[in-house]
Amino acid sequence: MPLFICDGCGCVENTATSDFWIQRREGLPDRRCSKCRTGKWHDRFPQRPYAGQKVIWPPRASITSSFQSRSMWIASASGIAACGGPR
């Protein structure tokens, strides 16, 4: 199943455990993981930042920007949830 990088928090999400395809069909410019869209991670697998996995989103040209999101996500492990707000 295809993976994508969340434009909100930089974690890697599966298109089958999120509404990725609905977001695409609606023409939304960003793709958000289940936690960024609903406030709750699905727990089918652990929430982790992008670490070089093969992804279908974002397009190759913008993957470098997701490294900035990854750094932000890792820094958030010190007490602030990846998608904002205290744990």
C-alpha positions as CSV (number, residue, x, y, z in Angstrom):
1,M,0.0,0.0,0.0
2,P,1.4,3.4,-0.9
3,L,2.9,5.7,1.7
4,F,2.9,9.5,1.8
5,I,4.5,12.2,4.0
6,C,2.0,14.3,5.9
7,D,2.3,17.9,5.0
8,G,1.2,18.9,8.5
9,C,3.6,17.0,10.8
10,G,6.0,15.1,8.5
11,C,5.1,11.6,9.6
12,V,4.7,8.8,7.1
13,E,1.2,7.6,6.7
14,N,-0.4,4.8,4.6
15,T,-3.0,5.8,2.0
16,A,-5.3,3.0,3.2
17,T,-5.4,4.3,6.8
18,S,-6.2,7.9,5.9
19,D,-8.4,9.8,3.6
20,F,-5.5,10.5,1.2
21,W,-7.5,9.7,-1.9
22,I,-10.5,11.9,-0.8
23,Q,-8.1,14.8,-0.2
24,R,-6.7,14.3,-3.7
25,R,-10.1,14.0,-5.3
26,E,-11.2,17.2,-3.5
27,G,-8.1,19.0,-4.9
28,L,-6.7,19.9,-1.5
29,P,-3.1,21.2,-1.9
30,D,-1.8,19.4,1.1
31,R,-2.1,15.8,2.3
32,R,-2.7,15.2,6.0
33,C,-2.3,12.1,8.1
34,S,-5.1,10.6,10.2
35,K,-3.9,12.5,13.3
36,C,-3.7,15.9,11.6
37,R,-7.1,15.4,10.0
38,T,-9.0,13.9,13.0
39,G,-6.9,14.5,16.1
40,K,-6.3,10.8,16.7
41,W,-3.7,8.4,15.2
42,H,-5.2,5.1,13.9
43,D,-2.7,2.8,15.8
44,R,-2.5,0.3,12.9
45,F,1.3,1.0,13.1
46,P,3.4,3.5,15.1
47,Q,3.5,7.1,14.1
48,R,7.0,7.8,12.8
49,P,8.7,10.6,10.9
50,Y,9.8,10.3,7.3
51,A,13.1,8.4,7.1
52,G,13.7,7.7,3.4
53,Q,10.8,5.4,2.7
54,K,9.5,5.2,-0.8
55,V,6.5,7.6,-0.9
56,I,4.0,8.8,-3.5
57,W,3.5,12.2,-1.9
58,P,4.9,14.8,-2.0
59,P,6.2,14.9,-5.5
60,R,10.0,14.3,-5.6
61,A,10.9,18.0,-6.0
62,S,9.4,18.9,-2.6
63,I,10.7,16.0,-0.5
64,T,13.5,18.1,0.8
65,S,11.0,20.4,2.5
66,S,9.6,17.4,4.4
67,F,13.0,17.0,6.0
68,Q,12.3,20.3,7.8
69,S,9.0,18.8,8.9
70,R,10.8,15.7,10.1
71,S,13.1,17.8,12.2
72,M,10.1,19.6,13.7
73,W,8.4,16.3,14.4
74,I,11.5,14.8,16.2
75,A,11.8,18.0,18.3
76,S,8.2,17.7,19.3
77,A,8.9,14.3,21.0
78,S,10.0,16.4,24.0
79,G,6.5,17.1,25.0
80,I,4.4,18.6,22.2
81,A,2.5,16.2,19.9
82,A,3.6,16.2,16.3
83,C,0.4,17.8,15.1
84,G,0.3,20.5,17.7
85,G,-0.8,20.7,21.3
86,P,0.4,19.0,24.5
87,R,0.3,15.3,24.8
